[in-house]
């Protein structure tokens, strides 16, 4: 991981970083630099990833005390406090981090394109530890790719969106994947809904009703439709229509 961190730190430090949040020129990506012990966390309505680049961060949350070293990431909406504490500053006597905001729609797009049973494995925490560790490293590499992509002669929104899909994918497959997914859909019975989505993907050429799907999941029709739309971004019948 250090092989990625060092050039990543150097790239971010090329910006003229003031105390607090700094625009990077990349949409929804902010560089944070602090020289004080108590720091503010991002204040935004968007879900975001908070990646520690240099230093050690401690967050006091309702779930307990969580520490993050360089290369590790906090995911918003999972007990994110308004402020954090720097436990260890960098060799340059500062703390460096990066926040990457995204929309719920971007996460839903990534989830709908996952391999058939992967969503359910993530929710059931059945992804192997070795695979999660590899995904965590790949997520860091994917975030780093946002910078070269946006510093070409012609900045490409197309490239940014595609790299963001990689970022989301690797974080979903990583050590915080289950919490990440549940914090975005913000619904109970998420695993049941994604099982229904998988069934639709496998049987989209066959006719079915919402009532039949709800019965398969032992749910009230109205509640099932509401939760499915919240998790997948569209109703079950529309989901069937958009499949190839």
N, C-alpha and C positions, 0 to 999 in steps of 0.2 A: 504493500500500500504506500510505503514511503516514496517509491519511484514515481507515483502519481502526485503525491502531496507536494513534493518540493517544487516541481514546475508549476503546479496549481497556485501555490503560495506566491511564487515569483510573478505569475501572470496578474494576479489580483493586486499585488503590491505596486504594479506599474501605474495603477490609478493614483491620482492625488487624493489619498484617503483622509477625510476629515473625521473628527470624533462623531460617532454615531453612524447613521445610514448614508450610503453613497450610491448614486445612480451609476450603473455600469454601461448603459447604452443598449443593454439586452432587455427586452420587455419582461417585466415582472421578476427581474433578478437584481438583488440589492447586495452590495458589499458592506459589511459592518466592521468597524474598528473602534476599540475602546482601550483607554489607558487607565480606567478606574475599575474598582473591584465590583461594584454593583452596576449592572447593565440593564438596559431596557430591551425587551423582546419586541419583535415586529408587531405593529398594530394595524391589522388589515382584515377585511371581511373574507378574503380568499384563504383557502387552505394553503399551507406552505411547508416546505422542508427547510430546516435550519441546520446547515452544515458547518461544523466547527473545522476551521482550516489551520489555526495555530493557537495553542493554549489549551486550557482545560476549563470546561463550564459545568457548574452545578445548578440544577433546577430543583426547587422544592415544590412538589406537586401533591395533590390529594392521594396519589397512589404511593408516595414515598419520595425519597431523595434519589435523583438520577444524575449521574456524572457522565460527561461526554468529552472524550479526548479527540485530538485532531483526526479527521477522517470519519468520525461518527456523526449521526444526524438525529435531531429531534423532529418529530412530526407534529404539526399543529393539530388542534382539536383533540389531542390526547393529553388532557390535564395540563395544557400549556399555561404557565404562569405569566404575569405581566413583566416580571423581571427575573434576572438570574445573577449568579455570583461567579466571578472568575477565580478559580482556585490556583491556576498557574498561568503566568504570562509567558509570551514567547521570548526568544532570545533578543528580540527587538523591543522588549518591554511593552508589548501590547497584546490584545486579544483580537483575533481575526476570524470572521465567520461570513457565511453567505446564505441569504434566504432566497428560495426559488418558489414563487407562487404559481398556482395552477387553478384551473376551473374544474368543477365537478364533472362537467361534460367531457373534459380531456381524460379523466380517470375512467369514466364510464366507457368511452371509446376504447381505451386500452383493455379494460376488463372483458368487453364483448369480443375482443379479438384474441383472447387467451386460448391456449390449447384446451380441448374439451373439458377435462376434469381438473385443470390446474386451479381454477377459482375455488372449487370445493376443497382441494388439498390445502390451499392457503388458509381458508376459514377454519379448517379442522386441524391446522398446525401439523400437517403431515409432510411438509417439505423437509428433506434431509438437511441436517446442520451444515454439511459440507457444501451443499448446493446453495444454502442461504448465505454462507460466508462468501462464496464466489459471486453471488448476486450483489451483495453489499459492495464488493470491490468494483464490480462492473457499473454500479450506480454512480459511484464517485467518478469513474472514468467518463460516463455519459454526461454528467453535469459539466465536467471540464471541457467536453466537446462543444458546449454551447458557446464558449469564448472564441475559439478559432473560427467557428461558423459565422459568427456575427462580425468578425473583423476582416472579412474579405472585402474586395473592392466594392462589391454590391452585396450589402447585408441581405440575407435570405430568410424571410419569414417561413417559407416552405421548409428549409432545413431546420429552423428552430422548432417548428411544430413536430417534425419527425424525430428530432433528438429528444424532445420532451416526452414523446411516447416511449422512447427507450428508457428515459429516466424513471418514468412511472412504472414501466414493466419491471425493471430491476428492483425498485423499492418494494413492489408488490411481492416479488419472489424472495426478498431478503428477510432479515431477522425481525423486522417490524411490519411485515406484510399483512398479517391478520388485523392488527390494530389500525394500520393505514387504511385498509379496505373498509373496515367497519366504521371508522371515523368519517369516511366520505359518504357512504350510503346512509349512515345514521338511522338505521332501522333495525328492529329485532327480527329474528328468524332470517337473517341474510343468507345463511347457507341453504335454507329451504327455497328461497327465491331463485338463487343461482342454479340449484338443481333443476328447477322448472325451466329456466332459460336454457340449460344444457339439453333438456328433453326436447324443447322446441327446435334447437339447432339440429338435433338428430332426426326429428320427425316433421320437419317443416313442410314436406310435400304432402302430408296427410292432413285431412280436415280435423279440426278439434274446436271445442268451445272453451271459453274462460271458466265456465262452470265445471267442466271436466278437469281442467288443470287445478282448480281450487280444491276439488274433491281429492285429487291425487295427493295434495299436500295437507289434507285435513284442515282446510282454512275456509272461513267465510268468503264468499265470492267478492263482495265489495272490499273487504280488507285485503284479500289476495291481490286484487287489481291495483289497489292503492300502493301496496308495498312493492309490487313488481315494477310499477311505473317509476317509483322513487328510486329503486335500485338500478334499473336497466335504462331508464330515461325515456321509455315508451311503453305502451300497453302490450300485452301478449300477442294480440292479433296483428298489430302493426309490426311487432318484432318478426313475426312469421313472414310478413309481406316483404320486408327489406332484405331477407336472406336470399342469396343467389339460387 
